[in-house]
């Protein structure tokens, strides 16, 4: 009897931690959207952020909106570092530089400095226009479906630099 109690207590604590963690990542997602998947972005054994993907029906179809990508950061990250990482990912995905130069300029006006625990959510409406939220507060909109597609492709493209995270966001089991 003592063995089962000793085993069940850690499992219960782990379950509660997972539920709490899941709730904190999902808290920024709009109520009408359904969870598709979630994953953690790590670099050199350090967790950088947790991301969660949401859609109208709980499945992912490219270009089918609404969708939301919610990211809960686990490190302080400067706005310049976010912009640089975004530029690098678009370069790897062969996004036209003439497009992303303008988009990066717009993002530099929208995005804040990120602190550990902050949440950044990108919500794409039915028309493909995207809104950014920081800790639940609206930051601004980019009215360009091509931007929304390119931004989400950083995580969701088959050519993403993080295929493991992509699989997790899409709810795929390996």
C-alpha positions as a Markdown table, in Angstrom:
| # | Residue | x | y | z |
|---|---|---|---|---|
| 1 | Unk | 0.0 | 0.0 | 0.0 |
| 2 | Unk | 2.8 | 2.4 | 0.8 |
| 3 | Unk | 4.3 | 1.8 | -2.6 |
| 4 | Unk | 1.2 | 2.9 | -4.5 |
| 5 | Unk | 0.8 | 6.0 | -2.4 |
| 6 | Unk | 4.4 | 6.9 | -3.0 |
| 7 | Unk | 4.0 | 6.5 | -6.7 |
| 8 | Unk | 0.6 | 8.2 | -7.0 |
| 9 | Unk | 1.7 | 11.4 | -5.1 |
| 10 | Unk | 4.4 | 12.4 | -7.6 |
| 11 | Unk | 2.0 | 11.5 | -10.5 |
| 12 | Unk | -0.7 | 13.7 | -8.9 |
| 13 | Unk | 1.8 | 16.6 | -8.4 |
| 14 | Unk | 3.0 | 16.3 | -12.0 |
| 15 | Unk | -0.5 | 16.2 | -13.3 |
| 16 | Unk | -1.4 | 19.4 | -11.4 |
| 17 | Unk | 1.7 | 21.1 | -12.7 |
| 18 | Unk | 0.9 | 20.1 | -16.3 |
| 19 | Unk | -2.7 | 21.4 | -15.9 |
| 20 | Unk | -1.5 | 24.7 | -14.4 |
| 21 | Unk | 1.2 | 25.1 | -17.2 |
| 22 | Unk | -1.3 | 24.3 | -19.9 |
| 23 | Unk | -3.8 | 26.8 | -18.6 |
| 24 | Unk | -1.2 | 29.6 | -18.5 |
| 25 | Unk | -0.2 | 29.0 | -22.1 |
| 26 | Unk | -3.8 | 28.8 | -23.3 |
| 27 | Unk | -5.1 | 31.7 | -21.3 |
| 28 | Unk | -4.3 | 34.2 | -24.1 |
| 29 | Unk | -6.1 | 32.2 | -26.8 |
| 30 | Unk | -9.6 | 33.4 | -27.8 |
| 31 | Unk | -12.4 | 31.5 | -26.2 |
| 32 | Unk | -14.0 | 30.4 | -29.5 |
| 33 | Unk | -10.8 | 28.6 | -30.8 |
| 34 | Unk | -9.9 | 25.0 | -30.0 |
| 35 | Unk | -6.5 | 23.7 | -29.0 |
| 36 | Unk | -4.5 | 22.0 | -31.8 |
| 37 | Unk | -1.2 | 21.3 | -30.0 |
| 38 | Unk | 1.6 | 22.8 | -27.9 |
| 39 | Unk | 5.3 | 22.5 | -27.6 |
| 40 | Unk | 8.5 | 23.9 | -26.0 |
| 41 | Unk | 11.3 | 25.7 | -27.9 |
| 42 | Unk | 14.6 | 24.8 | -26.3 |
| 43 | Unk | 18.1 | 25.9 | -27.1 |
| 44 | Unk | 21.2 | 24.3 | -25.6 |
| 45 | Unk | 19.2 | 22.6 | -22.8 |
| 46 | Unk | 17.4 | 25.9 | -21.9 |
| 47 | Unk | 13.7 | 26.4 | -22.4 |
| 48 | Unk | 13.1 | 29.6 | -24.4 |
| 49 | Unk | 9.3 | 29.5 | -24.7 |
| 50 | Unk | 6.2 | 27.4 | -24.8 |
| 51 | Unk | 3.9 | 27.8 | -27.8 |
| 52 | Unk | 0.4 | 26.7 | -28.4 |
| 53 | Unk | -1.6 | 26.6 | -31.6 |
| 54 | Unk | -5.4 | 27.1 | -31.8 |
| 55 | Unk | -7.9 | 26.9 | -34.7 |
| 56 | Unk | -11.7 | 27.0 | -35.2 |
| 57 | Unk | -12.1 | 23.2 | -35.2 |
| 58 | Unk | -8.9 | 22.1 | -33.4 |
| 59 | Unk | -7.1 | 21.0 | -36.5 |
| 60 | Unk | -4.5 | 22.7 | -38.7 |
| 61 | Unk | -5.1 | 23.6 | -42.3 |
| 62 | Unk | -2.7 | 26.1 | -43.9 |
| 63 | Unk | -4.5 | 29.3 | -44.8 |
| 64 | Unk | -7.7 | 28.3 | -43.1 |
| 65 | Unk | -8.5 | 30.9 | -40.5 |
| 66 | Unk | -9.1 | 31.9 | -37.7 |
| 67 | Unk | -5.9 | 30.6 | -36.0 |
| 68 | Unk | -3.9 | 31.8 | -33.1 |
| 69 | Unk | -0.3 | 31.1 | -32.0 |
| 70 | Unk | 0.3 | 31.9 | -28.3 |
| 71 | Unk | 3.8 | 32.0 | -27.0 |
| 72 | Unk | 4.7 | 32.1 | -23.3 |
| 73 | Unk | 8.3 | 33.2 | -22.9 |
| 74 | Unk | 10.6 | 31.7 | -20.3 |
| 75 | Unk | 13.4 | 34.2 | -20.7 |
| 76 | Unk | 13.9 | 37.9 | -21.1 |
| 77 | Unk | 14.2 | 38.6 | -24.9 |
| 78 | Unk | 14.9 | 42.0 | -26.4 |
| 79 | Unk | 12.7 | 43.3 | -29.2 |
| 80 | Unk | 15.8 | 43.5 | -31.4 |
| 81 | Unk | 16.5 | 39.8 | -30.7 |
| 82 | Unk | 12.9 | 38.9 | -31.7 |
| 83 | Unk | 13.2 | 40.9 | -34.9 |
| 84 | Unk | 16.6 | 39.4 | -35.8 |
| 85 | Unk | 15.3 | 35.8 | -35.2 |
| 86 | Unk | 12.2 | 36.6 | -37.3 |
| 87 | Unk | 14.3 | 37.9 | -40.1 |
| 88 | Unk | 16.6 | 34.9 | -40.0 |
| 89 | Unk | 13.7 | 32.5 | -40.1 |
| 90 | Unk | 12.1 | 34.3 | -43.1 |
| 91 | Unk | 15.4 | 34.1 | -44.9 |
| 92 | Unk | 15.6 | 30.4 | -44.3 |
| 93 | Unk | 12.1 | 30.0 | -45.6 |
| 94 | Unk | 13.0 | 32.1 | -48.7 |
| 95 | Unk | 10.4 | 34.8 | -48.0 |
| 96 | Unk | 10.9 | 37.8 | -50.4 |
| 97 | Unk | 13.2 | 40.3 | -48.7 |
| 98 | Unk | 11.2 | 43.2 | -50.2 |
| 99 | Unk | 8.2 | 42.0 | -48.2 |
| 100 | Unk | 9.8 | 41.1 | -44.9 |
| 101 | Unk | 11.8 | 44.4 | -44.7 |
| 102 | Unk | 8.5 | 46.3 | -44.5 |
| 103 | Unk | 7.0 | 43.7 | -42.1 |
| 104 | Unk | 10.0 | 43.9 | -39.8 |
| 105 | Unk | 9.6 | 47.7 | -39.7 |
| 106 | Unk | 5.9 | 47.3 | -38.7 |
| 107 | Unk | 6.8 | 44.7 | -36.1 |
| 108 | Unk | 9.5 | 47.0 | -34.6 |
| 109 | Unk | 6.7 | 49.5 | -33.9 |
| 110 | Unk | 4.4 | 46.8 | -32.4 |
| 111 | Unk | 6.5 | 44.5 | -30.3 |
| 112 | Unk | 7.6 | 45.2 | -26.8 |
| 113 | Unk | 10.7 | 44.1 | -24.9 |
| 114 | Unk | 9.8 | 40.6 | -23.6 |
| 115 | Unk | 10.2 | 39.6 | -20.0 |
| 116 | Unk | 10.3 | 36.1 | -18.5 |
| 117 | Unk | 6.6 | 35.0 | -18.1 |
| 118 | Unk | 5.3 | 37.3 | -20.9 |
| 119 | Unk | 2.8 | 36.1 | -23.4 |
| 120 | Unk | 2.7 | 37.1 | -27.1 |
| 121 | Unk | -0.3 | 36.0 | -29.1 |
| 122 | Unk | -0.8 | 36.3 | -32.8 |
| 123 | Unk | -4.5 | 35.9 | -33.8 |
| 124 | Unk | -5.4 | 35.6 | -37.5 |
| 125 | Unk | -9.0 | 36.5 | -38.3 |
| 126 | Unk | -11.1 | 34.9 | -41.0 |
| 127 | Unk | -9.9 | 37.5 | -43.6 |
| 128 | Unk | -6.3 | 36.7 | -42.9 |
| 129 | Unk | -5.5 | 39.9 | -41.1 |
| 130 | Unk | -3.4 | 39.4 | -37.9 |
| 131 | Unk | -3.5 | 41.0 | -34.5 |
| 132 | Unk | -0.8 | 40.9 | -31.9 |
| 133 | Unk | -1.5 | 40.8 | -28.1 |
| 134 | Unk | 1.0 | 41.1 | -25.3 |
| 135 | Unk | -0.2 | 39.7 | -22.0 |
| 136 | Unk | -3.7 | 40.0 | -23.3 |
| 137 | Unk | -3.4 | 43.7 | -24.3 |
| 138 | Unk | -3.9 | 44.5 | -28.0 |
| 139 | Unk | -0.7 | 45.8 | -29.6 |
| 140 | Unk | -1.8 | 46.3 | -33.2 |
| 141 | Unk | -2.8 | 44.7 | -36.5 |
| 142 | Unk | -1.1 | 43.9 | -39.8 |
| 143 | Unk | -3.8 | 43.9 | -42.5 |
| 144 | Unk | -2.0 | 41.6 | -44.9 |
| 145 | Unk | -2.8 | 37.9 | -45.3 |
| 146 | Unk | 0.6 | 37.3 | -46.9 |
| 147 | Unk | 2.2 | 38.5 | -43.6 |
| 148 | Unk | 0.0 | 36.2 | -41.5 |
| 149 | Unk | 0.9 | 33.2 | -43.7 |
| 150 | Unk | 4.6 | 34.1 | -43.6 |
| 151 | Unk | 4.6 | 34.7 | -39.8 |
| 152 | Unk | 2.9 | 31.4 | -39.0 |
| 153 | Unk | 5.2 | 29.6 | -41.4 |
| 154 | Unk | 8.1 | 30.2 | -39.1 |
| 155 | Unk | 6.5 | 27.5 | -36.8 |
| 156 | Unk | 4.2 | 25.6 | -39.2 |
| 157 | Unk | 5.9 | 25.3 | -42.5 |
| 158 | Unk | 7.2 | 21.9 | -43.5 |
| 159 | Unk | 10.6 | 23.7 | -43.9 |
| 160 | Unk | 10.6 | 25.2 | -40.4 |
| 161 | Unk | 14.0 | 25.2 | -38.6 |
| 162 | Unk | 12.2 | 23.5 | -35.7 |
| 163 | Unk | 10.4 | 20.4 | -37.1 |
| 164 | Unk | 10.0 | 18.8 | -33.6 |
| 165 | Unk | 8.2 | 21.9 | -32.3 |
| 166 | Unk | 6.1 | 21.9 | -35.5 |
| 167 | Unk | 4.9 | 18.4 | -34.9 |
| 168 | Unk | 4.0 | 19.2 | -31.3 |
| 169 | Unk | 2.0 | 22.3 | -32.4 |
| 170 | Unk | 0.2 | 20.2 | -34.9 |
| 171 | Unk | -0.7 | 17.7 | -32.2 |
| 172 | Unk | 1.2 | 14.9 | -34.1 |
| 173 | Unk | 2.6 | 12.0 | -32.2 |
| 174 | Unk | 6.0 | 10.6 | -33.1 |
